[in-house]
């Protein structure tokens, strides 16, 4: 069938439209059923200079639901599918829109509410729950190794939210608000409630997820977003803490697609309620590197976050209870590092004591050797230097003396490499053995190691291994 351009009446145009639409037969997957070729191309002018355009070559037809009076040229918002193998009897209808200028009021024929003109979007000021660090209307990620006080920090922040107190090193607070806690590791009765009470929280404003109540529907995202949304509205929450996030993600948290599907609805809920959502996660075991890649799971987690925080040992301090909170990602603002101390009280509760600002950055935290490793290595360095201070000794004797001093063989070998201790073979046959001895010029190094200040000992610990 081939249609020619020309003038027809309004009634003829309507019959033509209905005739074409009757030929549209769509498969369940959205494609027309193939049969024999249909080739037509017509431009029909209706009364009132309104355009109605039908095209069909290779299998598509355009039937606009309304015609523009300006006489502008129309174009399809979907490209026609051309295939030499497909011969279509039916054709799929596509909506055509004027190419230029835009019709008044935007795209009239696009009925999908997910698309809006930016002129209809109201601008909002960026706001924070904690200036520069924890954003409102988005997700914040808090990374750190176990024992560095991640959970204690969030309980301290939650306590301040419930009572309306100002955040650490901030001048002004806000009104009291609710908090929703999703705890996947700590006990509500033994850990969460006592520590919140010690931090001065208004416990009546805290709504916590009880893992012991099994309703056959685990609290995992994205399916649990509706449940969390109801909890937020019920408690009037301004803060949601998910600790750790790995316990509440559905699917593989190392799969980027799964993570983004889970966090997308969560981010949308945070934006809708102007809510602060904090995801707590552990660091990976791959050692040093970029802070963006040190958090467990997919890169999509920190990608979905508008702010990223990391906690770790303070490299400038020898106290294992002193740590640093650093800011390493900020789409909406930035903030400096803060030093803090975890305090265990007489009743067993743990609180946070904020100390002062710190010059330690996130890169310093991930590059530093953990304190528990540094303490063991420092002890091994001191023991080995003292054992060999009077001269070379057989390796077996050195290992035995170090074992008596509660230094493991593995740590001893690390200390040997750090100090550049030399191994020298003596004797031959069954009586052969190895002697360990300090390299030349070690007296000054030993004095700095054993009697020097902490900064000198750290320099020795961090020096590169000597070449064999």
Secondary structure, 3 states (H helix, E strand, C coil): CCCCCEECCHHHHHHHHHHHHHCCCECCCCCECECCCCCEEEEEEECCCEEEEEEECCCEEECCCCCCCCCCCEEECCCCCCCCCCCECCCEEECEEECCCCCCCCCCCCCCCCCCCHHHCCCCCCCEEECCCEECCEEEEEEECCCCCHHHHHHHHHHHHHHCCCCCCCCCCCCCCEEEEEECCCCHHHHHHHHHHHCCCCHHHEEECCCCCCCCCCCCECCCHHHHHHHHHHHCEEEEEEECHHHHECCCCCCHHHHHHHHHHHHHHHHHHCCEEEEEEEECCCCCCCHHHCECCCHHHHHHCCEEEEEEECCCCCCCCEEEEEEEEECCCCCCEEEEEEEECCCCCEEEEEEEEECCCHHHHHHCCCHHHHHHHHHHHHHHHHHCCCCCEEHHHHHHHHHHCCCCHHHHHHHHHHHCCEEEEECCHHHCEEEEECCCCHHHHHHHHHHCCHHHHHHHHHCCCCCC
